[in-house]
Amino acid sequence: LGAPELRDLVDAINEMAEELGASRVREREFLLGVGHDLRTPLTTIAGYSEALEAGDVDDDEVRRIGSVLGVQSRQLSRLIEDITLLARLEQPEFDLRFEQVDLPAHVGEVVEGFRRRAEELDIDLEVETEPSEPISTDPDRVAQIAFNLVENALRFTPAYGTVTVRVAPNGDAVLLEVEDTGSGINEGDLPKIFDRHFVAGQRHIRNEGTGLGLSIVEGLAEGLGGPVDAESVKGDG
C-alpha cells in the first residue's frame, strides 16, 4: 500500500472506532434510562407494600394504595413488554400475520380507546378518516403502531391542545398520520426521534408510557413494508 492508501485505511479505522465508541455510549445511556424507568415503579410499589405490611392504614387508604399499585404495576408491565418487543423486532424470525383489514375502521377503534384519557387531560382527540379498500396487513401490528403514536402525542400535548389522527388512501397503500399541538421538535432532533437511544430533552409534558414507542413504531412499520417519517412546526408536533 502507498502512503495515500495507508492514510485512507487509517482514517477508515479511526472512523470505525469513533462509531463504535458512540454506539457504546448510546447503549449505556439507553440501559441507564431503562434502569431508571424500572426503578421508579419498583420504588413506589415497595414503599406502599411496606405501608400495607405495617398495617397502620384505614380502608380508604388501602383502596388508594391499591389504585396506585395497579397503575405502577401496569407501567412496569408495559416497559417489560416494550423492551421485549424491541428485542424481537431485531430478530429475523419476527412473525407477522397478514389479512385483509379495513384500516380506517381498525385504527378508529384503537383511537377510541384513548377517548376517556384525552378527556381527563383536557385534550381534544379528533379522528379524520376517508374510506379505503381493505389492504393486506397485520391488524395487531397496525394497532400497536396506532396505539404508540397516539400515546406519544398525548404525552407531548398540553391541556386544551389537540391530537388529530388521520387515515386516508395513499395510492395502493393507506396513510396513517398523527398530529399534535405540542411545542414541536428541534430540526436537528427529527432524524433521531425513532432511535431507541435518543431522548428528546425535556419536551414531554407528562411522564407516561415508556419512551420506547416511536422505536417500536419504526420497527413495526418496516416489518409491514411501509416507511415512517416525522416533521415538526411550532405548535404541531
Order of alpha helices (4+ residues) and beta strands (2+ residues): alpha-alpha-beta-alpha-alpha-beta-beta-alpha-beta-beta-alpha
